[in-house]
Amino acid sequence: MDGTRAPSRRFASPLIERAYATSTSVVASGSAQASAPNRTPRPARPLLPPPTALAGNADIRALVHRATWGFSVSSYQEALSMGYDAWLEWQLDWENIPDPEVDSRLLSHGSLDLTNPELLIRFPDPLAGLTLQLREARLERALYTRRQLYERMVEFWTDHFNINQLDELCQWFKTSDDREVIRRHALGKFPDMLRASAHSPAMIWYLDNYTNVAGAANENYARELQELHTLGVEGPYDEFDVAEVARCFTGWTVHGATTSNGRPGNFYFDPNLHDYSSKTVLGVTIPAGGGKSDGDFVLDLLANHPSTARYVSRKMARFLLAYEPPTSVVDDLVQIYMSTGGDIKVMVRHVLQPATIASVPAPRRRKLKRPLHLVTSLMRAVEVDSQFVFFLLDDVDRLGHQPFFWPTPDGYPDDIESWGNSMLSRWTFVTRLMGRDIGGSQPDIDVINMLLATAPAGSSLPEAIDWVLTGGALGPQVRAEIQRYLNSRNVNGVVLREAFALAAASPGYQFY
């Protein structure tokens, strides 16, 4: 423990003062903690010599901010030592990046590799641990993986093919969907991911295709397949196409939903429920008698459609680059999609090129961190070694960004309007984390001092704090606020953590 509860403060900025008014002053938690789970300790990380200036290597700094779950000194130094292109290629080649810390942390989550039939048997009450394991693993991977870009794309596709984990059988099925659909294909090819999603028992259940039968077609999956997964809301389809696509997917179901033949929880095409008459989708005639191949044909048709290429390209550019990506960037991505068969890795490489990032002026590419991104970025920056992410998920829930909990098929929004009105909860989280008020997630003052020591030679303390949090991107106004706060105080552990909280509560840190 590095100090006692500090008295309440007043800050020069009314906005920052409001952040602190939402919670008690930053404290060093004195509550007893449960023993940590058994796992391999975090390996020591050698630090490189500090750079010569805060403003140097801006391209690499911009890359790290966009390709990771939050800027950290270690990620920046890693990219700096390897070079921009080499680091980006290394991150894209995620399968060849050893990840021992995450592997160790995931050992306690015994459900992640189980099939749907196994999950149904071993977890008769999924709310007693199964659903939590997947959410804990999601947060642990984002925080501690070396495969940072891969995990960012997992986040992107999780929202694109959103499934509410709490929707009945999805409590069991989402675990395998996350593994076999999202994680398997996050940096693969979009058509492969689309086909995997269509065959996913979780998606079939979530969008009611298990009730889609000849003579009484359910259009839920057919509509979202075109509107959210492929063509987009402005795509070239109408209500007739929705009805025809629904007929193509009649009989696509799950063992146990409409038949007892086979192991419950697996995908199953029931020939007795299929509509075998001819169909017409987007002007293309599908001959009668096709069976399951009707749905397979539709998936290929949609996956290779130019409107799908544009919809996916713009959405990806918006996620990785800016709320309003340049038309030229989207056009380039469309061409890459169409020429490579939807190769996600090639598309991501293009978005994260220095010239592509620089094509958007810095003020226009500023994006508000979504709540989970804020949580992970601050924890990564100060290298919190969280022992119990269970407690941390409570704070994520209060921020409204619990993994896999978005109730509708469109996924968590990626816009400032949806998240910009929740600053009170954001400031509360910042004060709780830096105040060591979150069980099992305790910022270590020795680690913080070690990180501060990596700042460029001659840095003031506010500049060093800015360096640790953003690589020097907060700007002079925020640094001046921090300096005014520090001027009348003796800097000890409590005050230092409060200064970090002040910086993290600023607009400069809420955006990236």
VENMOUR-V900469 format. One line per field, one symbol per residue. psi: psi as a letter, one per 40 degrees, with the letter a starting at -180 (. if undefined). A space follows every 10 residues. Layout:
psi->???
This chain:
psi->heiihiiiih idhddddddd eeiiihihhe iiiiiiihih ihiihhiiii idideifddd ddddddeifh hidddddddd ddiddddddd ddfdeehigd dddddedege edeiiddddd ddgdgdeedd dddddddddd dddeiegddd dddddddddd fhhhdegbee dddddddddd cdddedfbhd ddddddddeh ddddddffee ehihefhhed dddddddddc dideigiadd ddddddddeh ehahhddeie hihheiihhh deeiheiiih hfehhhiied bddddddddd dddehddddd dddddddddd cidgiidddd ddddddddde ffhddddddd deiddddeeh iddeehihhi dddddddddd defhghdged ddddddddef fhheehdiee ihigidddee efdddddddd dddeefehhe ghhhdddddd ddeeiiheii ddddddddde efediddddd dddddddfih hadddddddd ddddeidddd i.
